Amino acid sequence: MSFIFSVIATFTVPEQIGISTNSMLWLLPLVASIAIVYKATKMPKIRAGHFIKEVTVLFGSIIVFMLIAALVLYVFAWFVTE
């Protein structure tokens, strides 16, 4: 019984990932899972080729948007601190 409580207790503390370059690679599986689940729930008919294409486009657009947002925030922070 204490094993179950210890497993449940691990969900009360967030995982420490950090801000290194390697830790930012954890973003890719998260974005991929979001794109897959979103397209699986929104597409009326799921055909393999079309589904993979749609997921890839959504995955790429999310990554590009996040890169542009990061660049804009970096430039804004640079202007504020200089």
Buried (B, 14 or more C-beta within 10 A) or exposed (E): EEEEEEEEEEEEEEEEEEEEEEEEEEEEEEBBEBBBEBBEEEEEEEEEEEBEEBBEEBBEEBBEEEEEEEEEEEEEEEEEEE
